[in-house]
Amino acid sequence: MVPFCEVIIVCQGPLNAQTNVHTFLFGPRAAVSIGRYTPFAQALFGIAHTGASGTGFSNSDTFFATVLGGGVDFRLAGTIGWRVQADQLQTHFFSNSQNNFRFSTGPVIRF
């Protein structure tokens, strides 16, 4: 007679992971109006916080962050405009440097 062995692997359910980064930045912005266009450059400084959690783990870190970049606002009519912006966000989480390029565009309402 041959002995019978059965291996049962217990799974805790689906694996999941979630990460987020929040930045709190401030600093100068220089802008010059040229007709309907307003190009600008900015240097922002502050803190960034990241958190990561998932099945069986959780970790977070907070560190100094900088943003250097610029863009242009295009006046469409009156106080309404359109912005195109690009910048470089630099952080240093978990003893590693991160350099992230950011691009954004959208409406601008001036008061």
Steps between C-alpha positions, in 0.01 A plus 500: 500500500630846404446780755300796375602859578303810423632856522248777550617859451291750693458830319392810691300628206592741223823692538478876487729800525442873521745790486462876514717811502392838639710814450476827692704758308541877487736746335548778249356521150624757247271590210496756217195583286565519127170574328270203558785282630644494853807275527613416853773318689476370857708345776298327771625350827331304775432146615370185337340207678454152357316202633483143377286220632382165386430149610717454808710820482487874554774765472527880471764772474516881499783703347595838351379555141581749225332591173664699219304577187288739306234543241280744318149637548303595189217751557188387317251770605487741794601306812494155333820339372671170427820381672770260379760415766794261545727448797737263678402372847793371704447298821711262707286220647636192676865608442451517121469810281203533267488745209155520345405700193151651522292650220165667551253706303161649573283808536608807702265753660664824610350717772 
